[in-house]
Amino acid sequence: MAQLSAPARERTFWNRTIGVVRSIPPIYIVAILLFFAIGLRNPTFLEASGILNFLRRAAPLMILTAGQLLVIVSGGFDLSVGSLMSMMVIGGALMINNDPANTWWAILVLFLIGAGAGLVNGVIVAYLNVPSLIATLGMMLALRGAGLYWTGGAPRGYLTDNFRMFGRGWIENVPFVEQIPIAVVVLLVFSGIYIYLYNYTNLGRQMLAVGDNAQAARLGGVKVERIRIIAFVLSAISAVVAGILQGGFGGVNPEAGEGFELQAISAAVLGGAVLLGGRGSMAAAITGALALEALFTLLNLLGLPKPLRDAVQGLIIVGAVAYAAYTARRRQ
């Protein structure tokens, strides 16, 4: 067997190295760069406590993005998740009614409300063939109106400590870091569940197949309608969890989830998801949410106004749609 010359071995090594680097989703590099940029402005950010506090703030968006990705790769959108998050905060405060004993059954009811909203979205899209953009926009307005009617247009009720512990509580005496936010534990658990469902079960593969070509998936034996309904239900459940965390962190606020639906879509796009469906990485999408939250933090540290955040999200979505259309045209 012929031996490669030294220059040939060197070229092979560099080609393999470049190949490995190119296989890494760019969002991981972007997130690292943003973390270092924030660290330059605020050195304490890169300490363990600073990173854990940041993850606690980012946990609602990261969990919400995981659910949103399931809908996106199935070929749809879920614009109702932000209003559903707000409904979780409003409903939780009103049902608990200042009594800690009511917390656990109230959380159960919140999950049932969320699953019901996701089920309605899925049935309308799957069986009535209503575009997901229109169906979930209607659900968004319905939930927002229901929340305003429920509260009379002003914050009411109180979130007890055993509800708020999910957003602002800590687990003490943790090795190496001393304490860890409960929100981060919830984030790790739900991220692990969604990554497993997406990457290692037949459900995830079927969602990708439906988003790539629904007709071909149906001919291949996939129950397309059922898969789409499951995607919307899981997205709604992620919104329930995100709403509980957001309410725990920020308290009663009728607009607790405002704008989160677009942030989740932007984060999934940053992670490489194709808005036309059929392609996306769960881990990269969750990292996209982390990067987007880091970008917002950096913009705040730089003293830039909130409208610039909205402009950044808009540019991300427009750029992603343009890139998806360009890629599809090249494939054809």
C-alpha positions as CSV (number, residue, x, y, z in Angstrom):
1,M,0.0,0.0,0.0
2,A,1.5,3.3,-1.1
3,Q,2.4,5.8,1.6
4,L,1.2,9.3,1.2
5,S,3.9,12.0,1.0
6,A,4.2,14.5,3.9
7,P,2.5,17.3,1.9
8,A,-0.3,15.0,0.9
9,R,-0.8,13.9,4.5
10,E,-0.9,17.5,5.6
11,R,-3.5,18.4,2.9
12,T,-5.6,15.4,4.0
13,F,-5.4,16.5,7.6
14,W,-6.4,20.1,6.8
15,N,-9.2,18.9,4.5
16,R,-10.6,16.7,7.3
17,T,-10.3,19.5,9.8
18,I,-12.1,21.9,7.5
19,G,-14.8,19.3,6.9
20,V,-15.3,18.9,10.7
21,V,-15.5,22.7,11.2
22,R,-18.0,23.1,8.3
23,S,-20.2,20.3,9.8
24,I,-20.6,22.4,13.0
25,P,-23.8,24.5,12.9
26,P,-22.7,28.2,12.8
27,I,-25.1,29.1,15.6
28,Y,-22.8,27.4,18.1
29,I,-19.9,29.7,17.1
30,V,-22.2,32.7,17.1
31,A,-23.4,31.9,20.6
32,I,-19.8,31.6,21.9
33,L,-18.8,34.9,20.3
34,L,-21.9,36.7,21.8
35,F,-21.0,35.3,25.2
36,F,-17.5,36.6,25.0
37,A,-18.7,40.0,23.7
38,I,-21.0,40.2,26.8
39,G,-18.2,39.2,29.0
40,L,-16.0,42.0,27.7
41,R,-18.8,44.5,28.7
42,N,-19.6,42.7,32.0
43,P,-16.8,40.4,33.2
44,T,-19.0,38.9,35.9
45,F,-21.2,37.4,33.2
46,L,-18.8,34.7,32.4
47,E,-18.7,33.5,36.1
48,A,-20.8,30.5,37.0
49,S,-23.4,32.5,38.8
50,G,-23.7,34.9,35.9
51,I,-24.2,32.2,33.3
52,L,-26.7,30.4,35.5
53,N,-28.7,33.6,36.0
54,F,-28.6,34.2,32.2
55,L,-29.9,30.6,31.6
56,R,-32.7,31.2,34.1
57,R,-33.8,34.3,32.1
58,A,-33.4,32.5,28.7
59,A,-35.1,29.2,29.8
60,P,-38.7,30.2,28.8
61,L,-37.6,31.2,25.2
62,M,-35.4,28.1,24.9
63,I,-38.2,25.7,25.9
64,L,-40.7,27.6,23.7
65,T,-38.4,27.3,20.7
66,A,-38.1,23.6,21.2
67,G,-41.9,23.2,20.7
68,Q,-42.0,25.8,17.9
69,L,-39.4,23.8,16.0
70,L,-41.6,20.7,15.9
71,V,-44.3,22.7,14.2
72,I,-41.9,24.4,11.8
73,V,-40.3,21.2,10.6
74,S,-43.8,19.8,10.1
75,G,-44.4,22.6,7.6
76,G,-46.3,25.1,9.8
77,F,-46.1,28.0,12.3
78,D,-47.6,28.5,15.7
79,L,-48.3,32.2,16.4
80,S,-50.5,31.4,19.4
81,V,-47.8,30.4,21.9
82,G,-47.1,34.0,23.1
83,S,-50.7,34.6,24.0
84,L,-50.9,31.1,25.6
85,M,-47.9,32.0,27.8
86,S,-49.8,35.1,28.9
87,M,-52.9,33.1,29.6
88,M,-50.9,30.7,31.8
89,V,-49.7,33.6,34.0
90,I,-53.2,35.2,34.1
91,G,-55.0,31.9,34.7
92,G,-52.5,30.7,37.3
93,A,-52.9,33.9,39.4
94,L,-56.7,33.8,39.2
95,M,-57.1,30.1,40.0
96,I,-54.6,30.0,42.8
97,N,-56.4,33.0,44.4
98,N,-53.6,33.7,47.0
99,D,-53.9,30.1,48.4
100,P,-50.8,28.0,48.0
101,A,-52.9,24.8,48.4
102,N,-54.5,25.6,45.0
103,T,-51.1,25.7,43.1
104,W,-50.8,22.1,42.0
105,W,-54.3,21.6,40.7
106,A,-54.1,25.0,39.0
107,I,-50.9,23.9,37.2
108,L,-52.7,20.7,36.1
109,V,-55.6,22.8,34.7
110,L,-53.1,25.1,32.9
111,F,-51.6,22.1,31.1
112,L,-55.1,20.9,30.1
113,I,-55.9,24.4,28.7
114,G,-52.6,24.4,26.8
115,A,-53.1,20.9,25.4
116,G,-56.6,21.9,24.4
117,A,-55.5,25.0,22.5
118,G,-52.8,23.0,20.7
119,L,-55.3,20.3,19.9
120,V,-57.7,22.9,18.4
121,N,-54.9,24.4,16.3
122,G,-53.8,21.0,15.1
123,V,-57.3,19.8,14.1
124,I,-58.1,23.1,12.3
125,V,-54.8,22.8,10.3
126,A,-54.8,19.1,9.7
127,Y,-58.5,18.4,8.9
128,L,-59.9,21.7,7.8
129,N,-56.8,22.5,5.7
130,V,-56.6,26.0,7.1
131,P,-53.0,27.5,6.8
132,S,-51.3,27.3,10.1
133,L,-50.5,31.0,9.9
134,I,-54.2,31.9,9.8
135,A,-55.4,29.2,12.3
136,T,-52.8,30.1,15.0
137,L,-53.3,33.9,14.4
138,G,-57.0,33.4,15.2
139,M,-56.1,31.4,18.3
140,M,-53.6,34.1,19.3
141,L,-56.4,36.7,19.1
142,A,-58.9,34.5,20.9
143,L,-56.5,33.7,23.8
144,R,-55.6,37.4,24.1
145,G,-59.2,38.4,24.2
146,A,-60.1,35.7,26.6
147,G,-57.3,36.8,28.9
148,L,-58.4,40.4,28.8
149,Y,-62.0,39.4,29.5
150,W,-60.9,37.1,32.4
151,T,-58.9,39.8,34.1
152,G,-61.1,42.8,33.2
153,G,-58.1,44.4,31.4
154,A,-55.9,44.7,34.5
155,P,-53.6,42.4,36.5
156,R,-55.5,40.4,39.1
157,G,-54.7,37.8,41.6
158,Y,-51.3,36.7,43.0
159,L,-48.8,34.0,42.2
160,T,-47.8,32.2,45.4
161,D,-44.3,31.3,46.3
162,N,-44.7,27.6,45.5
163,F,-45.7,28.6,42.0
164,R,-43.0,31.2,41.5
165,M,-40.3,28.9,42.7
166,F,-40.1,27.4,39.2
167,G,-39.0,30.7,37.8
168,R,-37.0,32.3,40.6
169,G,-36.2,29.4,43.1
170,W,-32.8,27.8,43.6
171,I,-31.6,24.3,44.5
172,E,-29.0,24.7,47.3
173,N,-25.8,22.8,48.1
174,V,-25.0,21.8,44.5
175,P,-21.4,20.6,44.0
176,F,-19.1,23.0,42.2
177,V,-21.7,25.8,41.7
178,E,-23.3,25.8,45.3
179,Q,-26.7,26.6,43.9
180,I,-28.6,26.2,40.6
181,P,-31.9,27.8,39.5
182,I,-34.9,25.5,39.3
183,A,-35.6,27.0,35.9
184,V,-32.3,25.7,34.6
185,V,-33.2,22.2,35.9
186,V,-36.6,22.4,34.1
187,L,-34.8,23.6,31.0
188,L,-32.4,20.7,31.0
189,V,-35.2,18.2,31.6
190,F,-37.5,19.5,28.8
191,S,-34.6,20.0,26.4
192,G,-33.5,16.4,26.9
193,I,-37.1,15.2,26.3
194,Y,-37.6,17.2,23.2
195,I,-34.1,16.3,21.8
196,Y,-34.9,12.6,22.4
197,L,-38.3,12.8,20.8
198,Y,-36.9,14.6,17.8
199,N,-33.7,12.7,17.2
200,Y,-34.3,9.2,18.5
201,T,-37.9,8.4,17.9
202,N,-40.0,7.6,14.9
203,L,-42.1,10.7,15.7
204,G,-39.3,13.1,14.9
205,R,-38.5,11.4,11.6
206,Q,-42.2,11.5,10.7
207,M,-42.4,15.2,11.4
208,L,-39.5,15.8,9.1
209,A,-41.1,13.7,6.4
210,V,-44.4,15.5,6.7
211,G,-42.6,18.9,6.4
212,D,-40.5,17.8,3.5
213,N,-43.3,16.3,1.4
214,A,-46.6,15.6,3.0
215,Q,-48.0,13.7,0.1
216,A,-45.0,11.4,-0.1
217,A,-45.1,10.9,3.6
218,R,-48.8,9.9,3.4
219,L,-48.0,7.4,0.6
220,G,-45.2,6.0,2.8
221,G,-47.7,5.2,5.6
222,V,-47.3,8.3,7.8
223,K,-50.6,9.5,9.4
224,V,-50.0,13.1,8.4
225,E,-53.0,14.6,10.2
226,R,-52.0,12.9,13.5
227,I,-48.4,14.0,13.2
228,R,-49.4,17.7,12.7
229,I,-51.8,17.6,15.6
230,I,-49.1,16.1,17.9
231,A,-46.7,18.9,16.8
232,F,-49.2,21.6,17.8
233,V,-50.0,19.9,21.1
234,L,-46.3,19.6,22.0
235,S,-45.7,23.2,21.0
236,A,-48.6,24.3,23.3
237,I,-47.2,22.2,26.1
238,S,-43.9,24.0,25.7
239,A,-45.7,27.3,25.9
240,V,-47.4,26.2,29.2
241,V,-44.0,25.4,30.7
242,A,-42.5,28.6,29.4
243,G,-45.4,30.6,30.8
244,I,-45.1,29.1,34.2
245,L,-41.4,29.9,34.3
246,Q,-42.0,33.4,33.0
247,G,-44.7,34.0,35.6
248,G,-42.5,32.7,38.3
249,F,-39.7,35.0,37.2
250,G,-41.7,38.2,36.5
251,G,-44.9,37.9,38.5
252,V,-48.4,38.6,37.2
253,N,-48.4,40.4,33.9
254,P,-51.1,40.2,31.3
255,E,-48.5,40.7,28.5
256,A,-46.0,38.2,29.9
257,G,-45.7,36.3,26.6
258,E,-46.0,39.2,24.2
259,G,-43.6,38.8,21.3
260,F,-42.4,35.4,22.3
261,E,-43.9,33.7,19.3
262,L,-41.8,35.7,16.9
263,Q,-38.7,35.3,19.1
264,A,-39.2,31.5,19.0
265,I,-39.5,31.5,15.2
266,S,-36.4,33.7,14.9
267,A,-34.5,31.4,17.3
268,A,-35.4,28.3,15.3
269,V,-34.3,30.0,12.1
270,L,-31.0,31.0,13.7
271,G,-30.5,27.4,14.5
272,G,-30.9,26.5,10.9
273,A,-34.5,25.5,10.6
274,V,-36.1,25.9,7.2
275,L,-39.3,27.8,7.3
276,L,-40.8,25.7,4.5
277,G,-40.4,22.6,6.7
278,G,-38.5,19.4,6.5
279,R,-35.2,20.4,8.0
280,G,-34.0,21.6,11.4
281,S,-31.9,20.6,14.4
282,M,-33.4,20.6,17.9
283,A,-30.1,21.2,19.7
284,A,-29.2,24.0,17.2
285,A,-32.7,25.6,17.6
286,I,-32.4,25.7,21.4
287,T,-28.9,27.2,21.0
288,G,-30.5,29.7,18.6
289,A,-32.8,30.8,21.4
290,L,-29.7,31.1,23.7
291,A,-27.9,33.2,21.1
292,L,-30.9,35.4,20.5
293,E,-31.3,36.1,24.2
294,A,-27.5,36.8,24.4
295,L,-27.9,39.2,21.5
296,F,-30.7,41.1,23.3
297,T,-28.5,41.2,26.4
298,L,-25.6,42.6,24.4
299,L,-27.9,45.3,22.8
300,N,-29.1,46.3,26.3
301,L,-25.5,46.6,27.5
302,L,-24.7,48.7,24.6
303,G,-27.6,51.0,25.4
304,L,-29.5,50.4,22.2
305,P,-33.3,50.8,22.2
306,K,-35.8,47.9,22.2
307,P,-37.2,48.8,18.7
308,L,-33.8,47.7,17.4
309,R,-34.5,44.2,18.8
310,D,-37.7,44.0,16.8
311,A,-35.8,45.1,13.7
312,V,-33.2,42.4,14.3
313,Q,-35.9,39.7,14.6
314,G,-37.5,41.0,11.4
315,L,-34.3,40.8,9.5
316,I,-33.6,37.3,10.7
317,I,-37.0,36.1,9.5
318,V,-36.9,37.9,6.2
319,G,-33.4,36.7,5.6
320,A,-34.3,33.1,6.4
321,V,-37.3,33.1,4.1
322,A,-35.2,34.5,1.3
323,Y,-32.5,31.9,1.9
324,A,-35.0,29.1,2.0
325,A,-36.5,30.2,-1.3
326,Y,-33.1,30.6,-2.9
327,T,-32.1,27.1,-1.7
328,A,-35.3,25.6,-3.0
329,R,-34.8,27.2,-6.4
330,R,-31.2,25.9,-6.7
331,R,-32.4,22.3,-5.8
332,Q,-35.1,22.5,-8.6
